[in-house]
């Protein structure tokens, strides 16, 4: 039996994820009403099937796959719940675990099962295979994962409840996206002072994969008493240059949470991370 999805919506990520589902025989519907010409073009290129309305799409769908801007996630969910859909709602947006659980509760009130999903990586295609993490009901997670078997969307079922997949996305993106923003600020500061080429040369010599180097975190905590004042100097330099100092100020504030760990280079990683949860 063919598995049918309603995709909300065929954006740059959603259309290509939906297109991968069609490769395994799934039917993927979308609602063209109100979509931009670019979205309609993406949907056509991905092999998605237009539906006359959201109501008609939901009436024949086993799953809803929500891939939309984070701020719209709850509105999209409630739009679906306003119809007599009783399938499985896959919430695959970059939203907090708390928001995910609110949507799950709203679904449960109306007899709709919700799965928590998060997409890590860029849109699928040659050389790009994003990971789709899924948590919640194990049987339904397996069904969704099966749809993406042998595609450029690599499904990773988590043996965890709703909220886990969203938490993973928040943890990963907190580093990945902040690092990109920080790079922009760094280059802007260098350009302001006429040392852009020198910064680029130093950047080219970096070889570390910081997010993977958890063994270095005890050393960071042990040296936080020296790093915090340096970050405050950086914040002042940015402010003088008319650039946003908030990231540097925030980093200094985080480092202050390790004030009690001065020179404790042998501190276990678990304690290092735990000390971030409370100040003082």
LINLINGI-V371171 format. One record per residue. N is the residue number from 1. SS is DSSP state (@ for helix, = for strand, . for the rest). PHI is phi in whole degrees, -180 to 180 (* if undefined). BURIAL is # if it has 16 or more other C-alpha atoms within 10 Angstrom, else .. Layout:
[[N,SS,PHI,BURIAL] [N,SS,PHI,BURIAL]]
//
This chain:
[[1,.,*,.] [2,.,-72,.] [3,.,-88,#] [4,=,-116,#] [5,=,-115,#] [6,=,-103,#] [7,=,-97,#] [8,=,-128,#] [9,.,-141,#] [10,.,-82,#] [11,.,-79,#] [12,.,-60,#] [13,.,-85,#] [14,@,-58,#] [15,@,-62,#] [16,@,-74,#] [17,@,-65,#] [18,@,-60,#] [19,@,-62,#] [20,@,-66,#] [21,@,-64,#] [22,@,-67,#] [23,.,-67,#] [24,.,-101,#] [25,.,100,.] [26,.,-73,#] [27,=,-99,#] [28,=,-120,#] [29,=,-99,#] [30,=,-144,#] [31,=,-107,#] [32,.,-72,#] [33,.,-58,.] [34,.,83,.] [35,.,-84,.] [36,.,-75,.] [37,@,-55,.] [38,@,-65,.] [39,@,-65,#] [40,@,-63,#] [41,@,-65,.] [42,@,-61,#] [43,@,-62,#] [44,@,-63,.] [45,@,-65,.] [46,@,-84,#] [47,.,80,#] [48,.,-83,#] [49,=,-106,#] [50,=,-72,#] [51,=,-115,#] [52,.,-65,.] [53,.,-158,.] [54,@,-62,#] [55,@,-59,.] [56,@,-69,.] [57,@,-67,#] [58,@,-64,#] [59,@,-62,.] [60,.,-116,.] [61,.,-101,#] [62,.,-86,#] [63,=,-134,#] [64,=,-110,#] [65,=,-114,#] [66,=,-96,#] [67,.,-132,#] [68,.,-143,#] [69,.,-58,.] [70,@,-52,.] [71,@,-66,.] [72,@,-98,.] [73,@,-59,#] [74,@,-70,#] [75,@,-63,.] [76,@,-63,#] [77,@,-62,#] [78,@,-69,.] [79,@,-64,.] [80,@,-66,#] [81,@,-68,#] [82,.,-76,.] [83,.,-110,.] [84,.,-79,.] [85,.,-86,#] [86,.,-131,#] [87,.,-91,#] [88,=,-112,#] [89,=,-102,#] [90,=,-100,#] [91,=,-88,#] [92,.,-115,#] [93,.,-101,#] [94,.,-83,#] [95,.,-129,#] [96,.,-69,#] [97,@,-57,#] [98,@,-63,.] [99,@,-66,.] [100,@,-59,#] [101,@,-68,#] [102,@,-63,.] [103,@,-65,#] [104,@,-62,#] [105,@,-66,.] [106,@,-63,#] [107,@,-64,#] [108,@,-61,.] [109,@,-59,.] [110,.,-109,.] [111,.,79,.] [112,.,-104,#] [113,=,-85,#] [114,=,-114,#] [115,=,-107,#] [116,=,-94,#] [117,=,-130,#] [118,=,-146,#] [119,=,-108,#] [120,=,-116,#] [121,.,118,.] [122,.,-85,.] [123,.,-56,#] [124,.,-68,#] [125,=,168,.] [126,.,-54,.] [127,.,82,.] [128,=,-139,.] [129,.,-128,#] [130,.,-64,#] [131,=,-98,#] [132,=,-109,#] [133,=,-88,#] [134,=,-134,#] [135,=,-136,#] [136,.,125,#] [137,.,-54,#] [138,@,-61,.] [139,@,-64,.] [140,@,-74,#] [141,@,-59,#] [142,@,-64,#] [143,@,-63,.] [144,@,-66,#] [145,@,-60,#] [146,@,-63,.] [147,@,-63,#] [148,.,-101,#] [149,.,-62,.] [150,.,62,.] [151,.,-118,#] [152,.,-84,#] [153,.,-108,#] [154,=,-95,#] [155,=,-80,#] [156,=,-126,#] [157,=,-65,#] [158,.,-108,#] [159,.,-83,.] [160,.,-157,.] [161,.,-84,.] [162,.,-56,#] [163,.,114,#] [164,@,-69,#] [165,@,-64,#] [166,@,-65,#] [167,@,-63,#] [168,@,-62,#] [169,@,-62,#] [170,@,-63,#] [171,@,-65,.] [172,@,-67,.] [173,@,-69,.] [174,@,-60,.] [175,@,-85,.] [176,@,-60,.] [177,@,-77,.] [178,@,-63,.] [179,@,-64,.] [180,@,-65,.] [181,@,-65,.] [182,@,-63,.] [183,@,-62,.] [184,@,-62,.] [185,@,-64,#] [186,@,-61,#] [187,@,-68,#] [188,@,-65,#] [189,@,-66,#] [190,@,-63,#] [191,@,-63,.] [192,@,-59,.] [193,.,-101,.] [194,.,74,.] [195,.,-123,.] [196,@,-63,#] [197,@,-65,.] [198,@,-67,.] [199,@,-64,.] [200,@,-61,.] [201,@,-66,.] [202,@,-64,.] [203,@,-62,.] [204,@,-66,.] [205,.,-90,.] [206,.,-72,.] [207,.,-126,.] [208,.,-78,.] [209,.,-110,.] [210,@,-59,.] [211,@,-63,.] [212,@,-84,.] [213,.,-92,.] [214,@,-66,.] [215,@,-67,.] [216,@,-87,.] [217,@,-66,#] [218,@,-59,#] [219,@,-67,#] [220,@,-62,#] [221,@,-62,#] [222,@,-66,#] [223,.,-103,#] [224,@,-60,#] [225,@,-62,#] [226,@,-94,.] [227,@,-72,#] [228,@,-59,#] [229,@,-62,#] [230,@,-65,.] [231,@,-65,#] [232,@,-68,#] [233,@,-65,#] [234,@,-63,#] [235,@,-60,#] [236,@,-65,#] [237,@,-65,#] [238,@,-63,#] [239,@,-62,.] [240,@,-63,.] [241,.,-83,.] [242,.,76,.] [243,.,-108,#] [244,.,-67,#] [245,.,-91,#] [246,@,-63,.] [247,@,-64,#] [248,@,-66,#] [249,@,-62,#] [250,@,-64,.] [251,@,-63,.] [252,@,-62,#] [253,@,-64,#] [254,@,-63,#] [255,@,-60,#] [256,@,-62,#] [257,.,-70,#] [258,.,-102,#] [259,@,-55,#] [260,@,-79,.] [261,@,-107,#] [262,.,-53,.] [263,.,62,#] [264,.,-93,.] [265,.,-71,.] [266,.,-99,.] [267,.,-65,.] [268,.,-62,.] [269,@,-55,#] [270,@,-58,.] [271,@,-70,.] [272,@,-56,#] [273,@,-70,.] [274,@,-64,.] [275,.,-69,#] [276,.,-76,.] [277,.,-79,.] [278,.,-136,.] [279,.,-86,.] [280,.,88,.]]
//
